[in-house]
């Protein structure tokens, strides 16, 4: 059992496809049906051919017995204890019974018939069985070739039919993957779903259900995006007035608290507006060539945090400076807010890594990415910083990956497009 399991485990990946499974099933069923029909036809024709030869042999044996009893000359290929007579048939005749048997040791196919003679001997006759053997051999060849032809044709037709179904299933699966990746405009548009009066198969039902689900999700997402943008826009005006009013309050602890809360609300509103623009894909790049290491150092200085910058290999990249600073700034701020020091920003070519030494990212973030308004461990924030960083990274055409270091701590890696030129210095600040 173990060896069989290991053998199955080494099968190529393509054997798991529906096309291969259907082809294997059709082949097995065709082979089984062809074998059954071939055996039935072979047995039927063989019984008939052998029966006819046995009848002729017994008739010849009757004629030989009459001639032997009358003392006449025995017919051709008849005699007493003929050479080559099968031992089983000889013993049967010596016991007083008649019988027939196809000779297996003869140079030519022969049907033997034998009966009792005086003195415990056997009267035997030989009948040419070559024609019957040729008929059976020709029949077996015809069964073999016709079965192979039928299996091939059935396999081709079945594979064609199954391939049409699997091609539609693969198209549906591809659209589902696009939808899960965020492309809610993707649709299967199966031709079988266009005509309501046309009977639909299971694949068309799945494709139609997927298109309906995508349209529903798209509508709900657009509604949520419009709501978020409208709320953020409506909040900007009163928050601006509230901020101006807070600035007029007399100095004191209550005033500081009010100003802090107003600043937090303004930051949240701006983040919501930025997310709404990212959701609607209305952002446009302002590309320029930037040296990555100095840009990272400016981000750290602007953050006002004790973040260490390490440059393994500097690079010049073509990017949008403002958006790149936004991504790195959010990653650094998140590391200080939710992790523990030391926080290190490492530049290695077109790759920038921000690592802290805290408890690491939660499991949901590693599995599904950042989620809005979700934080764990009682940490401050609204879960928007990493969401904005991921959205801006996509606008830049960069890849932002989240992981946990083996020895503890969260690691965010930003992989920018290939650099224009590489800087020469290798340093560690």
C-alpha positions, -999 to 999 in steps of 0.1 A, spaced: 0 0 0 28 24 8 46 17 -25 14 23 -44 9 56 -25 44 67 -33 40 58 -70 8 79 -72 25 107 -54 51 108 -82 25 112 -110 29 144 -131 7 173 -122 -12 172 -155 -27 138 -145 -49 157 -120 -67 175 -148 -103 166 -157 -93 160 -193 -68 133 -184 -92 117 -159 -120 116 -185 -96 102 -211 -84 75 -188 -120 67 -178 -131 65 -214 -101 43 -223 -107 19 -194 -144 16 -202 -138 11 -239 -111 -15 -233 -134 -33 -209 -163 -32 -233 -141 -43 -262 -127 -72 -242 -161 -84 -231 -175 -82 -266 -144 -98 -281 -145 -127 -256 -182 -133 -263 -177 -133 -301 -146 -154 -298 -164 -180 -276 -194 -181 -298 -175 -185 -331 -151 -210 -316 -179 -232 -302 -196 -232 -336 -164 -239 -355 -153 -267 -331 -188 -281 -331 -189 -284 -369 -154 -301 -369 -165 -324 -341 -196 -334 -360 -175 -342 -391 -150 -362 -371 -178 -383 -354 -194 -390 -388 -160 -401 -401 -156 -423 -369 -190 -439 -375 -180 -447 -411 -146 -461 -399 -163 -482 -372 -187 -497 -398 -159 -506 -422 -139 -520 -393 -168 -543 -382 -174 -554 -418 -137 -562 -423 -135 -536 -451 -106 -513 -457 -106 -483 -433 -110 -448 -448 -81 -425 -453 -66 -410 -421 -84 -437 -400 -68 -466 -381 -62 -484 -349 -40 -466 -324 -29 -440 -348 4 -422 -340 -2 -388 -325 -35 -398 -309 -38 -378 -277 -34 -400 -246 -65 -387 -229 -86 -396 -260 -69 -430 -263 -77 -438 -226 -113 -427 -232 -117 -450 -262 -100 -479 -244 -126 -475 -217 -154 -481 -242 -165 -445 -249 -163 -422 -279 -149 -387 -279 -132 -359 -298 -103 -336 -292 -83 -310 -310 -47 -322 -312 -22 -299 -296 10 -316 -306 3 -320 -343 22 -301 -370 -12 -292 -385 -44 -284 -366 -63 -317 -364 -96 -328 -349 -94 -363 -335 -123 -387 -330 -118 -421 -313 -139 -450 -302 -134 -485 -287 -120 -514 -308 -113 -550 -298 -85 -558 -275 -87 -526 -256 -75 -506 -286 -87 -473 -300 -102 -468 -334 -93 -432 -344 -98 -408 -373 -82 -375 -381 -101 -345 -396 -83 -315 -411 -89 -286 -387 -68 -259 -405 -97 -241 -420 -114 -237 -386 -81 -226 -369 -77 -200 -397 -112 -187 -392 -107 -183 -354 -73 -167 -359 -87 -142 -385 -116 -135 -361 -92 -128 -332 -72 -104 -354 -104 -86 -366 -116 -83 -330 -82 -68 -320 -80 -43 -348 -116 -33 -346 -114 -28 -309 -83 -7 -312 -100 14 -339 -132 18 -319 -112 28 -287 -92 54 -306 -122 69 -323 -142 70 -290 -112 84 -271 -108 112 -297 -144 121 -297 -146 119 -259 -115 140 -255 -128 166 -279 -161 168 -260 -144 169 -226 -119 195 -238 -147 218 -247 -161 215 -212 -128 219 -195 -119 249 -217 -150 266 -205 -143 256 -169 -107 270 -172 -121 303 -185 -145 305 -156 -117 297 -131 -95 324 -147 -122 350 -144 -127 339 -107 -90 344 -101 -91 379 -117 -121 388 -95 -103 376 -64 -73 397 -74 -96 428 -75 -107 430 -111 -145 432 -105 -151 441 -141 -140 406 -153 -169 385 -166 -171 350 -181 -198 359 -207 -204 323 -216 -223 321 -249 -246 295 -234 -260 322 -210 -268 347 -237 -300 330 -249 -325 324 -220 -345 300 -241 -315 277 -247 -310 249 -223 -281 256 -200 -256 230 -188 -239 230 -154 -209 250 -167 -231 277 -180 -250 278 -147 -217 283 -128 -205 309 -152 -238 328 -149 -237 327 -111 -201 339 -111 -210 369 -134 -240 377 -112 -218 376 -81 -191 398 -96 -217 423 -107 -233 424 -73 -199 428 -56 -189 455 -80 -221 474 -73 -217 471 -35 -180 481 -37 -188 512 -58 -215 521 -33 -191 518 -4 -164 538 -23 -189 566 -31 -200 566 5 -165 568 18 -155 596 -6 -187 616 1 -182 613 39 -146 623 37 -154 653 15 -182 664 37 -160 662 68 -132 683 54 -151 716 56 -162 713 93 -129 699 103 -111 729 87 -133 752 107 -128 731 138 -91 732 134 -91 770 130 -113 773 161 -90 751 181 -61 773 172 -79 802 189 -84 784 222 -62 796 251 -32 775 260 -38 746 284 -43 709 287 -79 708 274 -68 728 243 -40 703 236 -64 675 238 -88 692 214 -61 700 190 -48 664 191 -82 649 184 -88 674 156 -55 666 140 -63 629 143 -97 634 126 -80 655 98 -54 628 92 -81 601 91 -102 622 66 -72 627 44 -64 589 45 -100 581 36 -98 605 6 -66 589 -5 -80 554 -3 -111 565 -23 -88 578 -50 -68 546 -50 -100 525 -52 -112 544 -82 -78 541 -99 -78 578 -105 -42 583 -94 -16 594 -120 22 590 -117 47 618 -119 78 599 -128 113 611 -122 147 594 -116 155 593 -79 184 580 -58 169 555 -34 192 558 -5 190 596 0 152 594 -4 150 568 23 171 590 46 148 620 40 118 598 49 134 588 82 143 624 90 108 636 82 93 609 104 112 621 135 118 586 147 149 567 157 151 546 126 184 532 114 191 534 76 214 508 61 225 509 25 238 477 11 237 488 -25 222 521 -37 203 524 -70 187 551 -92 150 542 -98 124 558 -120 95 564 -97 71 590 -83 90 605 -54 60 617 -34 42 583 -36 74 564 -27 80 587 3 44 580 13 49 542 12 82 542 31 69 567 56 38 546 63 59 515 68 83 533 92 54 548 111 36 514 114 68 497 126 72 523 154 35 523 163 29 485 164 64 470 168 94 476 189 129 490 182 153 489 168 136 498 135 159 494 104 152 506 69 176 487 45 182 497 9 196 470 -14 194 480 -50 157 486 -60 146 468 -28 137 486 4 130 467 36 116 480 69 120 457 99 111 461 135 117 437 165 82 434 179 57 406 178 54 406 140 24 409 117 -8 392 127 -18 360 109 -48 376 90 -25 403 75 0 377 63 -28 356 48 -50 383 33 -30 415 34 -38 448 53 -75 453 61 -91 487 68 -100 496 104 -86 464 117 -58 463 142 -49 437 169 -33 438 203 -49 470 212 -26 491 191 -34 526 180 -43 534 145 -71 525 120 -53 500 98 -52 525 70 -14 531 69 -5 497 54 -36 498 32 -25 531 17 11 518 14 0 488 -5 -23 508 -28 4 534 -36 29 506 -42 6 491 -68 3 525 -85 41 526 -86 42 492 -102 61 479 -72 54 448 -51 49 452 -13 53 420 7 47 414 44 64 387 65 77 378 99 114 373 106 124 339 119 140 355 150 110 378 156 98 411 142 78 423 112 94 426 78 79 447 50 97 445 17 91 469 -12 104 457 -46 105 486 -71 108 481 -108 143 475 -122 166 504 -115 179 527 -142 215 526 -129 231 512 -98 250 534 -73 285 524 -65 289 529 -28 281 502 -3 278 516 32 261 510 65 249 541 85 
